Amino acid sequence: MRLFTATLATETNTFSPLPTSLQNYKESVFFRPGEHPTDAPRMCTAPLMVGRARAKKEGFELIEGSCFAASPAGTTNRADYELMRDEILGQLKAAMPVDGLLLGLHGAMVAHGYDDVEGDIIERCRAIVGPKCVIGVELDPHCHLTMKRVSLSDIIVLYKEFPHTDVVERADDVLTLVLATLRGKIKPVMSVYDCRQIQSYPTTIQPMRGLVDRIMAMEGKDGILSVSIAHCFPYGDVAEIGTRVLVIADGDKKKADALATTLGEELVSLRGKTRPQYFDVKSGIAEGVAFNDLPVVIADPADNAGGGAPTDNTDILHHMIERKVEEACLGPIWDPIAVRICFDAGLGARINLRFGGKIAVTSGPPVDAEVEIIGLKRDAWQSFGPTQVPVGNTAAIRLGGIDVVLIDNRTQALGLELFTNVGIDPTQKKIVVVKSTNHFMAAFGPIAKKVIYVDSNGPLKRDPAKIAYTKIERPIWPIDADAKPRGLIF
């Protein structure tokens, strides 16, 4: 038995001022066959790592294709997308015949001329491998679960957790189902329910925590093979945006339809009830300062690199400086120029530095301050579950009672290493500001005595009604308050 695996992934914010090119992939995940490190998966490469671990002992051959992934930003350059795609397709042709595919994709990638990149990749793979090959796909829940990719795949499994701490487990699910299908043990059938809504679904809080736990208890029982919830990615202006439920059953389409409908209707009933409370900048900082314990973790989702934002907005920092907040740290701010200056000045130097506020109006004004350089580290990384995420060269600066982490490889706050890399202990700070929507909760949630979400003036607007969509299908909630669920669509 021969399986082929490859990855091509990014999360595309079609409104982002930052275009995505081949260079962005080279700065993140860019491995040719056999080059992927053995220590941990990278972005969307868990199917390859799981396949490696299980191939010999389970009696199949794994043929590795290239793995390309970039940090979320704007639309990918068309020529660069086609170059990477065609390299993988060429490798697949050379590997033929194969019995199955393990594709590590994201699900919200957009390239110029391709609103459904994953559908395009799967369609071209299907044309090469034919109808009998079993195609298994792992996707991020912040995906656009298009009918094209569903109709051309045999098995699709999404991460269940947000933050995405279960990427390896879900890749393991994909491989298990692919192998079981090839061995004739199961006959997967898929059903999809369209809720017609755009909403955030953190699984670290109720009601989503309970729903995910119930879903996981359903799998492997009574003919249900897999259940996935596509949260959607609100910052991709594509037709098939929105929350959808995917159920895979063993040969029983009616059973899959019934469960997809039940869960879809439950999600519709939760409209407006799954996202956490948000404060404005002034109220959020005041709430954190007034809390009588430490640390208080304050999230800035509107400037989250994980959603395609530049991560150089200064609104919260300016307010903290004006208020003279003490015992605080904030990170990351993406500013390669400021990082270079800090390295040139050296550890312990006191310099006048302008940083942040560079990319767009939504970045806010830059900060001009005399700072002390308190930490420097080259080629730094942070952990995110089982994965390692590069943050590049990192500088920590101190202005008043606030320590700020500057990075030159744009990413969101994920692991405590973001701060500890440069000598900052977030557990000993009163206020810890992280630029992230909810992924920070995997590492920072356990240390936080309180978590506060602040809606700054960053580019990732929290209200979908304020996003300037032009391509999405209407009606959809909350843009259209009376939007009804579409129901079963596959």
N, C-alpha and C positions, 0 to 999 in steps of 0.2 A: 504494500500500500504506500502510495506516494502523495505527500501533501506539500503544497507550495504556500509560502507566507511572505507578506510584504506590508509595508506601512507607507501611507502618504496622508498627511494630516495637518490641519491647522483649524482654528476657530476664527471665522471671518466676520469682523464687524464692518459691514459695508458702508458705514458712516464714518469710519476712522480716518483721520488725516494721514495715517502712516501706511503707505503701500507695502505690500509683501512681495519680496523678490527672492531669487535663488539664494542670495547672500544671507537672508534671514533664516533660511533652512540650514545653511552651512553653519550658522552661529548657534543652532539649537540641536537638531538631530539630523545627521547626514552620514549614514553608514551604507556602504556597498556590501554585497554578500560576504558573510564571514567576518565583517568588521564590528558588528554590534558587541559592546562590552558584555562580559559574563556576570558582572556584579549585580545589576538591577535593570529592570525595564526602563526605558525612556518614554517620552510622550507617545502614547498609542502603540507601543511596540510589545505590549504584554503577550499577544498571541505568539510572537516569535519566541519569547523567553519560555513560555509554557510549553510550546512545541519542542524546544530543545530539551527541556527537562524530562519530557515523557516519551520521546521518540524511541529510544533504544528499548526501554523496558516494556513498551506497549506494542512493539513490532511494526512500526511504520518508519518511512524515510521522510525526513523534513528537508525540503529544498528552500534555502533562504534567498529571498530577493532583497532589494534595497529597502531601506527605511529612511524616510524623509519626513520631518515635522518641524513646524515653526511656531514660535510664540504667537498668540492671537494678535491680530492687527487688521489692516484693511485688505482689500481684494488682492488676490495673488496675480502677478503678471502672467498673461496668457501663455506666452512663449515658454516661460519657466515652468509653469504647470505642465504643459504638454511635454516638455523635455523630461521631467521626472516621471510622469505617467507612462510615456512611451518606453523609458528605460525599464520600468517594472514589467510592462507588457512584453517587451522583448525577452526579458528573463523568463517569463511564464511560457512563452512560445518555445524557448530553448529547453525548458524543463519537461515539456510534454512527452509522454502522456502523464497526467496527474489525476488522482482520484478525488482530491479535495483541495479547497483553498481556505486559508486562514488569513483574513484581511483585517489589519488594525487601522481603522479609519476614525475620523472624528465625528463627522455627520453634519457639521455646519461650515464646511469649507466652500468658498466661492472664488472662482477665477474669472477673469474677464472673458465673457462669452460662455461661461459655464455656471449657471446658478445652482445646479445640482452636481457638484463634482463627484461625490460618492456614487451617485447614480450612473454617471458617465464611466467611472472606473469599473464598476460592477458589470455594466452592460458590455464593455469591451472585453472584460475577462470572460464573461459568459460566451461571447462569440468565439473565443479561442478554445475554451475547454468543453463546450457542448452542453447539452441538457442533462446528461447523467452525472456530471461532476457535482459534488456537494459543496456549495459555497457557504462558508460560515463567516460572519462579520461581527466584530465588536465595535460598538459606537459609544460615544459620550452621550449622557442623557440630554445635554444641551445641544441637541441635534435637530435637524429638520427631517422628520421621518417620512420621506417621500414615498409615494406608491411605486415609483420606478425602481427604487432600490429594494423595496419589499418584494415586488413581483419577480425580480431577477435573482433573489437570494433564496437559499433554503433555510438558513438559520441566521437570525439577528438577535444579539443579546446586548443590552445597554448596561452600563454601570448602574447600580441601584442607589449608591450613596452620593450625597452632595454635602460635604466635600467628597471627592472621588477617591476614597481609600480602598476600594474593592476592585481595582482594575485587574489584578492578577486573578482573583477568584472568578470574575466574569469571563476572562479569557479562558480559564480552565473549563467553565461551563460551555463555551463555544466549542472547544476541542472535544469535550466529552460527547456533545450532541452530534458533531460531525462524524466522529468515529462510530457512534452507535447507529447513525443512519447508514453509513457505508457497510456496516456489518449486518444490516437488516434487522436490527433490534427495535428500531423505532421508525415511524413514518411521520415526520414533523409537518404540521399544517399551521399556518399563521392567520391570525385575525387582528384587525386594527380598528380602534374606535377613535373618532375625532371629536375632541371636547370643544373645539372652537374657542380657545382661550389662550391668553398669554399671561403667564404668572410665574413667580419664583417659588421653588419648592425645597427649601433647606431641609435635609433629613436629620439634622441634629436637634430639631425641636418638633413638638407636636403641632399639627396632627400627622405630619408626614412620617415621623419616627414610627408611630404605631402602624401606619399603612404599609411601610416598607417591611416591617417585621412580619406582618400578616401575609404579605406577598411571598416572602421567602419561605414561610411555613407551608404555603400552597404547593410549591414546586416539588416535583418528584412524587406527587400523590394524585390519585384519581385521574391519571392520564395527563396531567398538566406538566409540561416539560420546562417552561420558562415564562416569566412575566416581566415585562419592562415598561417603564413609564418614560416617555419622551417629554421632558420638561419644555423643550424648545429653547432656541437662542434668540432673545428679543432684539438683538442688534444686527440681525441679518435680514435685509430687505429682499425676501424671496417669497414666492407664491405660497408654498406649503408650510408656512410658519404656524406654530401652535402646539398645544399639548395633545399628545396621542398616547393611547395604551396599546401595547403589542403583547399578545398572548400566543404561545406556541403549545399546541396539544399534540398528543400522539394519535394521529389518524382520525380524530373526531373534530370536524370543523364546527359542528353545532356547540360542542362543549367550549371550544375556544371563543366562539362568538358570544356565548352567554357570559363567560367570565370577563371578557373585554368590555362588554356592555355594563356589567355590574360595577366594575372598577371605574370605567369612564364616567358613569353617572355619579359615583361618589366624588370624583375629582371636580365635576361640575358643581356639586353641592358645596364644595370647599372654596369657591371663588371668593377672593379677598380675605381668606382666613389662614393662608399658609406662610405668608412672608412675615418677618419680624417687624416690630415697631421701629420707625425711623424718626430721628431728631434732626432739627437743623443744626448748623455748626455751633452756634452760640449755646443752644440748649443742651446739646450733646456733651460738649466740654464741661459745662456747668454741672451736669448730672454726674460726670465722671469725677470731677474734683470734689464734689460734695460727698461721694460715697466713702464710707468709713472703713476701707480695707484696700489691699492691693494684691495683684495689679488689676486695674480696670482696663480691659481691652476695648478700644474704639475702632470700629471698622469704617473704611471709606470706600464703599462699593462703587461710587460714581467715578472713581479714578483708578479702576482696577485693570491692570495690564492683561489679566485673564479674560477680560471682555473686549480687549482691543484698545483700551485707553492708553495714552502716553505714560501715565504714572508720573506726571510732574506737576500736578495741580498743587497750589500752595495755600488754598483757602484755610484749611484747618491749622496749618503751621503758622500763618500770619495771625490768626486769632489767638493761638496759644502764646505767641511772642507778646502780643499786645496785652494779654491778660497776665503775663509773667508766670505761666504755669511752671512748676518745679517738678523734679523727679519724674521726668517724662522722656519717652523715646518715640521716634516716628520713622517708618520706613515701609517700602523703599521709595526714594525719589530717583527716577532715572535721569541722569545728567552726565553723559560721558565726558563732557568738557570739564565740569567741576571735579569729577573723579581724577582726571589727568592732572589738574592743577594741584589737587591735594597730594598726589603721589610725588609730583615735582617738588612741592614744599617740604614734605617729609613729616614723619610722626612727631608730634609735640609742637609743631609750628603753630603760630597764631597769625592768621592772614585775613585780609578783607576778601570775602568771597561772594560772588553772585551765583545763585543756583536756583533751579526749578523754573517754572513759568516760561518754558521755551517754545513749545510746539504749536499751540493754538490759543485762541481767545479763552477757551475752556480750561487752559492751564493756569489762569490767574497771573498776577504780576510776579516777577522773580523776587527772591529774598536777597537783600543786600545786608550783610552783617559781618562783624568781626567774629571769626570762629577759631576754635582750637581743634586741631586734627588729633583725634584720640585713638584712631584705629585704622589700619591699612591691611588689606589682604588681596593678593592676586589670585585669579582663577578660582574664586570662591563658589560654593554651591549651598543649596538648602535641600532638606528632605521634604518629600510629599508622599506619605505612605511608604510604599516600597521603592519609590523612584527618587532619583537625584536630579535636581533642577539647577542648572548653572545660573549664577548671578554675575559672573565675570569679576572684574576688578572692583573692589568695594572699599569705600572710605567712610569712616564715622567722624562726624564733626559735632562739636558742642557749642551751643550759643545760649548763654544764660543757663537755665535749668533743663534744657532740652537737648537730647542727643538725636542726631539725624543720620540715617544710613543712606548713602549715595551709591548707586550701582551703574555699571556701564553696559550690562546685558539686561534689557528690559524684561521684567517679570513681576509677578505679584508677590505679596507676603504669603509664604507657605509654612516654612519651618522655623523653629527657634534659632537655627543657625544663621538666619538673616542678620540677627543681632549678635549672637555669641561669636560669630566669625571675627568680629571686630571689637571684642571685649566688652560688649554690653550685655548685662544679665536682665532680661525682661521680667523675670520673677521678682526683682527687687525694685521695679519702677512702679510708681503710683499710676501713671497713665502710659499705655502702650498703644500707639496709633498704627494700624496696619492697613495698607492699601490692598483690599481684597473684598470679595462679596461674601463668600462663606467658606472657601477652601481653607482659610486660616484656622477655622475651628478645629481641624484635625490635630494641630499642634498647640495652638494658643487657647482653645477651649478648656483643656484640662488644667491650665495654670491660672485661668481667669477667675477672679472672684465675682466679676460682673462683666457682661458684654453689652456694648452699646453700638447701635448702627446709626451712622450719621450720613445724611444726604447732602454732600457738598455740591459745588457748582462744576464738578467734573463732567466729562462728556457723556457718561453712561446714565442717562435719565432713568430714574426708577419708575416713572409712570409711562407705560406704553402709549398712552393717549398723547404724549408730548413728543413722540418720535415721528420723524417726517417720512413715514413709509410711502412708497409709490407702487410697489408690486404685490403686496400681500392680498390674499383673498379676503373679501369682506362678505358678510359681517363677522366680526370676531370680538370677543370680550377682552378687556374693558373699553376698547375704543368704541364699540357699539354695545351699549349697556344691555340691550335686549337680545343679544346674539344667542341663538339656540345651538345646542350641540348637534353636529351632523350625524353622529351615531356611527354605525359600522360602515367602513369604506373599503374593507378588504376581508 
